[in-house]
Amino acid sequence: MVDSDAFALAFRFWEVGSLLLLALAGGAIQLVPDGTLLFHLGIIAVMVALLNVTLLKPINRIVENRERRTKGRFAEAQSILASVREKVLEYESRLREARAEGYVLLEEERAAVSRERERKVAEIKVEVASWLHGQKEKLRMDAEQIRARLEKDARTMALEIARQILRREVDQLPHNEQG
């Protein structure tokens, strides 16, 4: 492909060079097509072949190698990008899974804390109910003691009042007045 382009380029240089020589020659020697024209064409063909072998083919190989390496590196870069995309997707997927697991663990922890709090509240309620029952029992006993003391004091006062009203010694009040 490049060889034919090089030949076409060399042919154009020859054409331009020939026209330039004709223009410079002006009124001098006129070239007449004869056997030397074929000789010149043969020399030009040999020069093109020689240039093709010595200059253009090595340049073409270098260009092809460069394209191959560029395409190879481009393909390698594309495969690396695809690999990176896959890893990013996997990372994001794992991250979502880890977050979901974290939220589940967090909810389980909250539920456990809530159950523990409810258990403690229930224990405290039992303790408070027990304490209240104890305090009520104590109050009831204190009330009975106070009532008994008040009854005793009331009898004692009643006896004292009866002694002062009757002006005599009264040992005991009648049974129906005791209540």
C-alpha positions in Angstrom: 0.0 0.0 0.0 2.7 2.5 1.0 4.9 1.1 -1.8 2.6 2.2 -4.5 2.2 5.6 -2.8 6.0 5.9 -2.8 6.1 5.0 -6.5 3.4 7.5 -7.3 5.3 10.2 -5.3 8.6 9.4 -7.1 6.8 9.5 -10.5 5.3 12.9 -9.7 8.8 14.2 -8.7 10.1 13.0 -12.0 7.3 14.7 -13.9 7.8 18.0 -12.0 11.5 17.7 -12.5 11.1 17.1 -16.2 8.7 20.0 -16.6 11.1 22.2 -14.7 14.0 21.2 -17.0 11.8 21.9 -20.1 10.9 25.3 -18.7 14.5 26.2 -17.9 15.7 24.9 -21.2 13.5 27.3 -23.0 14.9 27.6 -26.5 17.7 25.2 -25.9 17.7 21.5 -26.6 14.4 19.9 -27.2 14.0 16.4 -25.9 12.8 14.0 -28.4 11.5 10.6 -27.2 14.0 8.0 -28.2 15.7 5.0 -26.5 17.2 7.2 -23.8 13.8 7.8 -22.5 13.4 4.1 -21.8 16.8 4.1 -20.2 15.8 7.0 -17.9 12.5 5.2 -17.0 14.5 2.1 -16.2 16.9 4.1 -14.0 13.9 5.7 -12.2 12.3 2.3 -11.7 15.6 1.0 -10.2 15.8 4.1 -8.0 12.3 3.6 -6.8 12.9 0.0 -6.1 16.1 0.8 -4.3 14.4 3.5 -2.3 11.6 1.2 -1.5 13.9 -1.5 -0.2 16.4 0.8 1.7 14.1 3.5 2.9 10.4 3.0 2.6 10.1 -0.7 3.7 12.0 -0.1 7.0 9.9 3.1 7.6 6.7 1.1 6.8 7.8 -1.7 9.2 8.5 0.9 11.9 5.1 2.5 11.4 3.4 -0.9 11.4 5.2 -1.9 14.6 4.3 1.4 16.2 0.6 1.0 15.2 0.7 -2.6 16.5 2.2 -1.5 19.8 -0.2 1.4 20.0 -3.2 -0.8 19.2 -1.8 -3.4 21.6 -1.4 -0.9 24.4 -4.7 0.6 23.6 -6.3 -2.8 23.8 -4.4 -3.5 27.0 -5.6 -0.1 28.4 -9.1 -1.0 27.4 -8.9 -4.4 29.2 -7.4 -2.7 32.3 -10.3 -0.2 32.2 -12.8 -3.0 31.9 -11.1 -4.8 34.8 -11.2 -1.6 36.8 -14.9 -1.1 36.0 -15.7 -4.7 37.1 -13.7 -4.2 40.3 -15.5 -0.9 41.0 -18.9 -2.6 40.5 -17.8 -5.4 42.7 -16.6 -3.0 45.3 -19.8 -1.0 45.2 -21.8 -4.2 45.5 -19.8 -5.4 48.5 -20.1 -1.9 50.0 -23.9 -2.0 49.6 -24.0 -5.5 51.1 -21.7 -4.5 54.0 -23.9 -1.4 54.7 -27.0 -3.6 54.6 -25.4 -6.1 57.0 -24.3 -3.1 59.2 -27.9 -1.8 59.3 -29.2 -5.3 60.2 -26.6 -5.6 63.0 -27.5 -2.1 64.1 -31.2 -2.9 64.2 -30.4 -6.2 66.1 -28.3 -4.2 68.6 -31.0 -1.7 69.0 -33.6 -4.4 69.6 -31.3 -6.1 72.1 -30.7 -2.8 73.9 -34.5 -2.2 73.9 -35.2 -5.7 75.2 -32.6 -5.1 78.0 -34.1 -1.8 78.8 -37.5 -3.3 79.0 -36.2 -6.1 81.2 -34.6 -3.6 83.5 -37.7 -1.5 83.6 -39.7 -4.6 84.5 -37.2 -5.5 87.2 -37.4 -2.0 88.6 -41.2 -2.1 88.4 -41.2 -5.4 90.4 -38.8 -3.8 92.9 -40.9 -0.7 93.2 -44.1 -2.8 93.6 -42.4 -4.9 96.3 -41.1 -1.7 98.0 -44.6 -0.2 97.7 -46.1 -3.3 99.2 -43.6 -3.2 102.0 -44.3 0.4 102.7 -48.0 -0.1 102.6 -47.6 -3.0 105.0 -45.4 -0.9 107.2 -48.0 1.9 107.1 -50.8 -0.5 107.9 -48.8 -1.8 110.9 -48.0 1.7 112.0 -51.6 2.6 111.6 -52.6 -0.4 113.7 -50.1 0.6 116.4 -51.2 4.2 116.3 -54.9 3.1 116.4 -54.1 0.7 119.3 -52.2 3.5 121.1 -55.0 6.0 120.4 -57.5 3.5 121.7 -55.3 3.0 124.8 -54.9 6.7 125.2 -58.6 7.3 124.6 -59.5 4.7 127.4 -57.0 6.3 129.7 -58.4 9.8 129.0 -61.9 8.4 129.2 -61.1 6.9 132.6 -59.5 10.2 133.7 -62.5 12.2 132.4 -64.8 9.7 134.2 -62.9 10.0 137.4 -63.0 13.8 137.3 -66.7 13.9 136.4 -67.6 11.3 139.0 -65.1 12.3 141.5 -64.3 8.9 142.4 -62.0 6.2 141.3 -63.1 4.3 138.1 -61.1 1.2 137.3 -62.8 0.3 134.1 -65.4 1.6 131.7 -68.4 -0.5 130.8 -67.8 -2.9 127.9 -70.3 -1.2 125.5 -68.5 2.1 125.8 -65.1 0.7 124.9 -65.7 0.5 121.2 
